[in-house]
Every structure is written in C-alpha cells, then in structure tokens.
Amino acid sequence: MDNKRKSILMRILLSCIPITVIAICTVVAVSIINLNQQVTKHINTSLLQSTEKSSASIQEWVGEIKCYLKAVKAALEAVNFRTNEEIIEYMTTTMDLNEACPYGVYGGDGLGQYYDGSGWVPGDDFVVVERSWYKEGLENEDIAFGVPYVDAQTGEMVVSASALLKRPDKFKMVVAADVFLNEISKSVEEMNILDTKSEQAFVIDKKESIVVSHSNRDYNGYVIKEDDENAFFREVYKMYDAKEGVIQKINVEGKEYNICKKSIDETEWVLFTAVLSDEVRADLTGTVSLLVIIAVVSIIAIIIIIALSMKTITKPIEKLTDDLTKISGGDFSIEIASTNQNDEISLMSKAMAEYVGVMRNIITSINDISEKLESNSATGKGISEALGCTAFDENRAIKDMQDNLKHFMEFMKELSESATVLLEIVELTNSAGTDASERMDETRSITDKGHKDIIVVQDIMREIASGMEELGDIVKQIDASTADITEMMNTIEGIASQTNLLSLNASIEAARAGEAGRGFAIVADEIGRLAYSSKDTALRVNDIVKKITEQVNFMNEKTRNNVQSIENNVGAIEQACNTFDNIEKNILETSDALGSIIEKMKNVDDVSEKMKNISNVQSQKVNEILVGVEKIATETDKLNDESISIEENSNKVLQSSQELVEHMKFFNM
C-alpha cells in the first residue's frame, strides 16, 4: 500500500517536474542567448569605437605632420633664396619645430646638390639622385609618406615625407623630412579596447606590407607575407582588401579573433584592431555558471514545495486507498468514512460507501443462488451421463449395421460384375462355337470331295496303265488336292487351338463363379478335350497328307519310267481313302460336340442374365437400406455429440457453481 501511495505521488511529481525543469531551462537558455548577444554586441561596438577613435587620432597626427611640412615646402617655394647657404640656413630653423621631425627638413636637386640644416655631412659615396626619398619625392607634387623603416641609430620607426619643390632656380629639387612614428606607436600601445591581454592594435603599410606600428614593439618593421610563418599575420594578409568598418572573424590555430580595419586617409596605412573572443567571454562563462546554479537550486526548491503540497492533497486519498485495498481483499464489512471537504475526494468516498452497501446485498444474493445452482448442476450431470451412454450404444449399433450393409453391397456389386463378365464370355464362346461349326462343315465338305477324288484316282490308276500322260495329269490334280487338304487341316488345327484356349478361359471363369459355375466348368472341360482331339486328328491327317504328297511326287517322277511303281501305290491310295474316312468321322464327331457346347452355352447365358438381374435388384434394395441407415447414423452422431456437449456443459456448470461457491466464501459480510 505504501508503494502504491509512493507511485501516485511519484507520478504527480514526474508530471510536474519536467514542466518545471523545461520552463526554468528555457528561461536560463534565453537569458544565456540574450547575454551572449549583448556581449557580442559589446565586443563589436567597443572594437569599432576603439578603431574609429585611434584611426582618427592617427589621422589627426598625420594631418599635423603634413600641414607642417607643407608650410615648410611653401616657404621654400615662396622665399627668394639667393644662395644655397640661405636655403640651408632656413632649413636649420625647421629643427625642433615638430617633435616628429627633430632633424628638420633636408633636400637635394637633380644636379646632385644636397641641402641639410642639421649639419650632417654625407660621405663621398652619397649620391642624392639615388636616394629613395629623392626618387619618391620626384613623383609627389604634395607631401607624401614613403616606405617606413627602422632607424639604425635609435631603433625607432621612421618614414620619409618628400615632395617636388617648385623653384625656377633649382633643377628637380626635392624637399624631405625624416618623420619619427613614436606618436603613432604610443597611440597604438595605449589603445584599451576591452582591457584584455589578447587585444592587439597595429598599423600596416598595405603597399609594402610592413608593420608601421604595433602594440608589441617587437613587430615594428615586420614584413608580412602571404605565406607568413605567423598564422595571425597570415590571416591579416588576407584582409587587406576586406570591407572597412565591419567586424570580421578569423580563426587562428583554433582561436577565434574579432578584427576590424580602418584606412588612414592620404596614406597607404591601415589600422587593424583585434581581440580574442574566448577571452572576452570568460566573464560570460562565470555568469552562465551562476545562472545554471540558480536554475538548479530553483528546480530543487520547486520540487520540494510541490512534494509537500501533494503530500497534503493525497492524504485523504491514502485513507480511501486503504479502504479500497480491504474491499479488494473481499472485506465488505467495512464502513467508508466521508470527509468534511466538499471536493472530488469527498464525493468519491460517498460513492464508494454506497457501492459497498449495494455490493454487500448483491454478494449475499449470489451466494444463495450459487448454492442452489451447485445442487441442480449435480442432478443435471447424472442425467446427461445416462443420456450420453444410451446415445453412444445406439450410435455404435447403427455404425455396425452400416458397415455390414456396405460389405454386402460390395459383395453384390462383385457378383453383378462377375455375371456381366460371364455373359461376355458366353457370347464370345457362342460366337466362336458357331464359327467353328461352320468351318467344320466346310472341312467335312472338303474331306468328302478329297475322298471322292482319291476313289476316282484309284479307279483311274487301275484302268490306265499305258496312258502315262493322262496319269501324270491325274497325279497333278491329286497333288493340288493334297495341298488344299493341308491348308484345311491347318485351319482345323487353328480352330482346335482357339477352342482349347476358350475352354481354358471358360474353366477359369467357372472357377471364379464358384458353385454356380460348376456345370459350366464340366462343359468347358469337355470342349477342351474335343478341341485337343480335333487338333491331334488334324495333325495326324496333316502328316498323312504330307506323306501322300511325297508319294505322289515320287510317283510323278517315276511314272514315265515304271508303271509298276504306280500300281504299287494303289495300296497307298486305298490307305489314304481309309484315312479320309477316319477324318470325316472325326469331323462329324467334332461338329456334333460343338453343337452340344453351343446349346449348353445358351443355358449358361440365360442363367448369367438372371443372376445379373437379381444382383442388380438386390443392390438397389441394399442401397436404399444403406441410405436410410446412413441418415439414422447421422442423427445418432448428432445425438451422441449433443449428449457429449450436454454432459460437458453439465460438468462445466457444476464446476462453475462449485468455483462460485468457493469464490463467494472469499467475501466477508
């Protein structure tokens, strides 16, 4: 129960905490973003203002220097100096007039004359027209700065300012002055952009890529290259043509710098100011950390406040939870107390009190009904079991009857098929017998003719002894007749073989028919014997005919030479005549036997037809009975299934009622 209350409280806290955390984190994130934007704006503004201020200061100093030198140049052009000494004397007066030009002005002309008021005397190798300040001055109508350099004596940055002097008495005279850039260096060194260690300010001669002045004096006079070893100056070199007055960002070895540039008017100089972004934002990191700490503390405080508030709110729910736990354990004897508060929890308590009262009455009624249901279920179970046993016995008896009828139906079907086969065999046998009878008649006719021919031959041979030619003709006729007899005997032999085969098939079918085919088997055996006898006789006749043929041929060969040989063959002809008598007798007997077989086969045909009709009628009757039995079997199956279902339902009802009684014991009234 404690775990349950904790889970409710945790769910409420888990619902409120994410919203609170998200809200506070959102405020902190917005504050950090806004603060970062303000810091970035401050950095850029300070950088721009410092750059503008310093460039203006340098611009002012450059203007003062040029104004001073222009005045000197104007005086040298306006005053009519009669000699070179006067010019040098005037130049001497320019010394110490300006701190940036402590040596005053000096000059030289195209004729090689050098003018210097400081008293410095050049060496013999000094050639005026070859000096850089002179060459630069020839191209400047007004005072202009040349290329800055480091003074060898003082180590300070110096730049030569020169211009072409317009004097009619001088040939290409150039006036110049060495301007020390200490003021610019001081101005650059004293720049305070954001009071950070990483900030830098420097002036570069863009034309010659020379550092004119740097906040770190070590870089004064340093020549910047496109592939400079110094990564910072390498990035600065790329910004020579960048837009002025706009904050640019460069990345130097993983460090980000904010940098700004400003050109100095009337010079090739450019002022650069730069500051390391991370160093400026160091203070911002501390502020962000403070905001995060405040946010974490606020979240913890809010969580504690919410937890205490929810503990007070959920206290009535805990009491109701205890009562519900007892009810879930089956205890409906409790009384749920209502609260004095007019809220959802009070309404829930009242509703639960009414629910407990209603459930108490319902459970009491269910308990009484379940006891009655258990008693009735036990009685119904006994009835359903008896009904199931009866249905099972009837179903088993019907199925046994159904199986017996199916076996009888199959037997009648086989009997009908056997009768049909027997009819077909009888028809084939009748047809074969009729054919054999016709052939026997033909054979008998041929045999009669052969017998008569032999008698004629015998008479002719006795009558003619001298007419060998006529005898030869008669012998040829006899030879032809014996050939016909041989063919007929072969036919008789084939008929006898076929009849024997039919007799064998009839015996097999009679054996299959069993008792009903016993008479037919006797007839078939008799036919087989007759066929065998006919075949044997035909073979013997065939052998005799062959011998006659041989003797006739021999007689034909010997006719011309020896008539006595023909007379000796008369006995053989007589023997052949006797043989023909025997053949004729056998043929008659065979014909009579075939006729008897045909008559008996007709009787067998009638019996088979009757058997087939009877089996068909019996099959129809049995089929009708089987259909009825199958319907009864189907109904008994259904009855058996219903009985089983009733028994199962009775068991389930009894089991359910018993379980219900057990369950009702769980409740405490």
Stockholm file with secondary structure:
# STOCKHOLM 1.0

chainA/1-669         MDNKRKSILMRILLSCIPITVIAICTVVAVSIINLNQQVTKHINTSLLQSTEKSSASIQEWVGEIKCYLKAVKAALEAVNFRTNEEIIEYMTTTMDLNEACPYGVYGGDGLGQYYDGSGWVPGDDFVVVERSWYKEGLENEDIAFGVPYVDAQTGEMVVSASALLKRPDKFKMVVAADVFLNEISKSVEEMNILDTKSEQAFVIDKKESIVVSHSNRDYNGYVIKEDDENAFFREVYKMYDAKEGVIQKINVEGKEYNICKKSIDETEWVLFTAVLSDEVRADLTGTVSLLVIIAVVSIIAIIIIIALSMKTITKPIEKLTDDLTKISGGDFSIEIASTNQNDEISLMSKAMAEYVGVMRNIITSINDISEKLESNSATGKGISEALGCTAFDENRAIKDMQDNLKHFMEFMKELSESATVLLEIVELTNSAGTDASERMDETRSITDKGHKDIIVVQDIMREIASGMEELGDIVKQIDASTADITEMMNTIEGIASQTNLLSLNASIEAARAGEAGRGFAIVADEIGRLAYSSKDTALRVNDIVKKITEQVNFMNEKTRNNVQSIENNVGAIEQACNTFDNIEKNILETSDALGSIIEKMKNVDDVSEKMKNISNVQSQKVNEILVGVEKIATETDKLNDESISIEENSNKVLQSSQELVEHMKFFNM
#=GR chainA/1-669 SS CHHHHHHHHHHHHHHHHHHHHHHHHHHHHHHHHHHHHHHHHHHHHHHHHHHHHHHHHHHHHHHHHHHHHHHHHHHHHHSCCCSHHHHHHHHHHTTTSSTTCTTCEEEECTTSCEEETTCCCCCTTCCGGGSHHHHHHHTCSSCEECCCEECTTTCCEEEEEEEEECCTTSSSEEEEEEEECHHHHHHHHTCCSSSCSSCEEEEEETTTTEEEEESSGGGTTCBCCTTCSSHHHHHHHTTTTSCTTSCEEEEETTEEEEEEEEECTTSSEEEEEEEEHHHHTHHHHHHHHHHHHHHHHHHHHHHHHHHHHHHHHHHHHHHHHHHHHHHHTTBCCCCCCCCSSCSHHHHHHHHHHHHHHHHHHHHHHHHHHHHHHHHHHHHHHHHHHHHHHHHHHHHHHHHHHHHHHHHHHHHHHHHHHHHHHHHHHHHHHHHHHHHHHHHHHHHHHHHHHHHHHHHHHHHHHHHCSSCHHHHHHHHHHHHHHHHHHHHHHHHHHHHHHHHHHHHHHHHHHHHHHGGGGHHHHHHHHHHHHHHHHHHHHHHHHHHHHHHHHHHHHHHHHHTTTCHHHHHHTHHHHHHHHHHHHHHHHHHHHHHHHHHHHHHHHHHHHHHHHHHHHHHHHHHHHHHHHHHHHHHHHHHHHHHHHHHHHHHHHHHHHHHHHHHHHHHHTTCBC
#=GC SS_cons         CHHHHHHHHHHHHHHHHHHHHHHHHHHHHHHHHHHHHHHHHHHHHHHHHHHHHHHHHHHHHHHHHHHHHHHHHHHHHHSCCCSHHHHHHHHHHTTTSSTTCTTCEEEECTTSCEEETTCCCCCTTCCGGGSHHHHHHHTCSSCEECCCEECTTTCCEEEEEEEEECCTTSSSEEEEEEEECHHHHHHHHTCCSSSCSSCEEEEEETTTTEEEEESSGGGTTCBCCTTCSSHHHHHHHTTTTSCTTSCEEEEETTEEEEEEEEECTTSSEEEEEEEEHHHHTHHHHHHHHHHHHHHHHHHHHHHHHHHHHHHHHHHHHHHHHHHHHHHHTTBCCCCCCCCSSCSHHHHHHHHHHHHHHHHHHHHHHHHHHHHHHHHHHHHHHHHHHHHHHHHHHHHHHHHHHHHHHHHHHHHHHHHHHHHHHHHHHHHHHHHHHHHHHHHHHHHHHHHHHHHHHHHHHHHHHHHCSSCHHHHHHHHHHHHHHHHHHHHHHHHHHHHHHHHHHHHHHHHHHHHHHGGGGHHHHHHHHHHHHHHHHHHHHHHHHHHHHHHHHHHHHHHHHHTTTCHHHHHHTHHHHHHHHHHHHHHHHHHHHHHHHHHHHHHHHHHHHHHHHHHHHHHHHHHHHHHHHHHHHHHHHHHHHHHHHHHHHHHHHHHHHHHHHHHHHHHHTTCBC
//
